Amino acid sequence: MPWLRNFVQLSAAFTKQRSPPTRKPAAIFGTRPSIAQLLQHYSAVARNNKDPGLDPTKGDEKPRVVVLGSGWAGCRLIKDIDTKTYDIVCVSPRNHMVFTPLLASTCVGTLEFRSVAEPIGRIQPAISREPGSYFFLANCTGVDFQNHQIKCQTVTEGVDTIKPWNFKIAYDKLVIASGAQALTFGIKGANEHAIFLREVHHAQEIRRKLLLNLMLSDVPGVSDEEKRRLLHCVVVGGGPTGVEFSGELSDFIKKDVSQRYSHVKDYIQVTLVEANEILSSFDDRLRTYAIKQLTKSGVRLVRGIVKDVQSEKIVLSDDTDIPYGVLVWSTGVGPSPFVNSLEVPKAPGGRIGIDEWLRIPSVQDVFAIGDCGGFLESTNKPVLPALAQVAERQGKYLAKLLNQVGKAGGGRADAAKDIDFGSPFVYNHLGSMATIGRYKALVDLRASNMLKEYRWRDLRAGLFGAQRI
Ligand SMILES: Cc1cc2nc3c(=O)[nH]c(=O)nc-3n(C[C@H](O)[C@H](O)[C@H](O)COP(=O)(O)OP(=O)(O)OC[C@H]3O[C@@H](n4cnc5c(N)ncnc54)[C@H](O)[C@@H]3O)c2cc1C
């Protein structure tokens, strides 16, 4: 359990820097304290110290790169950072990376949950081994850009006996890779009743509910109407995630439900609700094909705008009620409250504004990558789509850039002002794919108009040497 080891190291670091505890845990609990005793002991120690944390690095220590987030962008960066040049501290509310493109398959058991989650310590072993590198299970709650310091709060969800506490970390370089959050457009009840397919625990919840409803609908005493409700899976949002999940569900119904729950197979139904076109970013012909295939697989496509979400039904703007047993919400992403709280210039759409080197230009030593960042309007570049292929390549690019800066002597806080950052980041779209069930998928390899224009502008600007990754 790397997070526990780091948690104990963090607490030890706090106690070293501030007031050391007068009694060691072994003296209190005997030679073999339990995990629960250790957690309680160290959380009490940390709480007794005001503003514990990691101080600025000193001359004999490596510069410290602090990475916020353990998603596609953050993990790619962490993997490639040269740990001889830097210490890495990753702060994230989850101790693993999620391979999101395969998440939908875990909801129906096509894949196991462990197949889509990779622990941070495996992605970058130095985090578990190096004395100055850590993973902290926490949320960053604020950044003091002037003093090169972040504020964090521990995540203790599900552990009632431990109250979260705050701590601070000084950084030499800060990389914000905290992603985005699901958009609900303020629709009443969506947060309370819908499941968002973004994390492994969401997929677990969908699977649990699906199986529970299948079991319940087979029990005597359930009316036909209630059976239909329990076994109605409604997906809101016809983007790639909503479509892929609907395809997985229809496969599950065709294969597993027909065989293993044949008493109720005629009651189960998948409905995909979309306000506009499904798969709107794909070519028209591919979209037409997807609609045909999904309909053939038994997915009911409904064009409508959801105005209200209740515990057992959604209501559309034309007052149509759609009862459901499982409701999955996937209507795109937007900036998180953390990103909104940062007082830096923003890109269109509210993302953190960055320049071509992925820096936040108004402050020193801070970068933003992945879904949380977007090019500032002044760069004349479009905000890139919220995609793993963007996030991953930005992480790779920035690791290389930071390694170069570190080797050139610019690793410490405020030390990179006169260092040449080299070629800017250039995004080259490789195409889009969406599976639609029954072993079928759409692949769109068109270079979008946006990206054609992008290349033309780069040529005009004479950026032939720009790095394409
Ligand atoms: C189901 C699904 C399928 C997808 N399929 C594809 C696909 O096929 N192809 C594709 O290109 N893209 C796909 N995407 C999109 C892709 O997953 C995202 O674009 C990508 O995850 C963005 O990476 P990121 O690192 O910016 O954010 P994320 O991967 O979301 O990671 C953000 C990290 O930041 C952490 N965090 C959040 N707040 C804080 C905080 N305050 N402090 C510290 N840490 C914080 C989070 O816990 C998380 O670890 C899919 C997304 C989903 C949900």
The ligand as a Gaussian input file, in Angstrom:
#p B3LYP/6-31G(d) Opt

LIG

0 1
 C      -15.351000       6.749000     -19.739000
 C      -14.371000       7.607000     -20.495000
 C      -13.841000       7.166000     -21.687000
 C      -12.912000       7.941000     -22.378000
 N      -12.410000       7.457000     -23.555000
 C      -11.463000       8.183000     -24.207000
 C      -10.877000       7.685000     -25.407000
 O      -11.230000       6.608000     -25.887000
 N       -9.926000       8.438000     -26.015000
 C       -9.508000       9.643000     -25.512000
 O       -8.619000      10.269000     -26.099000
 N      -10.055000      10.136000     -24.389000
 C      -11.012000       9.443000     -23.721000
 N      -11.570000       9.944000     -22.573000
 C      -11.144000      11.261000     -22.086000
 C       -9.876000      11.134000     -21.249000
 O      -10.041000      10.166000     -20.250000
 C       -9.530000      12.461000     -20.608000
 O       -9.370000      13.428000     -21.607000
 C       -8.252000      12.328000     -19.814000
 O       -8.493000      11.496000     -18.704000
 C       -7.744000      13.664000     -19.346000
 O       -6.581000      13.450000     -18.599000
 P       -6.210000      14.410000     -17.384000
 O       -4.945000      13.879000     -16.806000
 O       -6.269000      15.810000     -17.808000
 O       -7.421000      14.231000     -16.352000
 P       -7.864000      12.926000     -15.577000
 O       -7.424000      11.703000     -16.276000
 O       -9.321000      13.121000     -15.311000
 O       -7.067000      13.033000     -14.206000
 C       -7.248000      14.079000     -13.308000
 C       -6.600000      13.689000     -11.993000
 O       -6.603000      14.817000     -11.109000
 C       -7.083000      14.412000      -9.832000
 N       -7.609000      15.617000      -9.175000
 C       -8.808000      16.208000      -9.329000
 N       -8.895000      17.300000      -8.535000
 C       -7.717000      17.396000      -7.879000
 C       -7.198000      18.305000      -6.912000
 N       -7.903000      19.352000      -6.473000
 N       -5.955000      18.101000      -6.428000
 C       -5.210000      17.043000      -6.867000
 N       -5.657000      16.155000      -7.773000
 C       -6.889000      16.337000      -8.282000
 C       -8.097000      13.333000     -10.172000
 O       -8.374000      12.518000      -9.062000
 C       -7.332000      12.573000     -11.256000
 O       -6.391000      11.720000     -10.668000
 C      -12.509000       9.195000     -21.870000
 C      -13.045000       9.652000     -20.654000
 C      -13.961000       8.868000     -19.973000
 C      -14.517000       9.374000     -18.662000

